[in-house]
Amino acid sequence: MKPSITIEYCPKCHWLLRAAYMAQELLTTFEDELYGVTLHPSEIAGRYTISLDGEKLFDRKQEGRFPEIKELKQLVRDKVNPGKNLGHSDVSVK
């Protein structure tokens, strides 16, 4: 079975659109590799985490920032299809 991504976001912080944008980017880039992306409104204020089958890939509070979309695509690619070329998204993120 293909892996699933969960984006848990704070609805009180109005981060739904950011989460939806990232979901759309991941589904477009990994349409053959992912089962789906779930958007999950968090009950914890300020939470924004991205997980792949329960494994945390990114946590806004730990990193002190939101992920860049290129960075997120690289994190997902490294787990679901390490050989996949991401084109312009393979440029290193600083």
Order of alpha helices (4+ residues) and beta strands (2+ residues): beta-alpha-beta-beta-beta-alpha-alpha
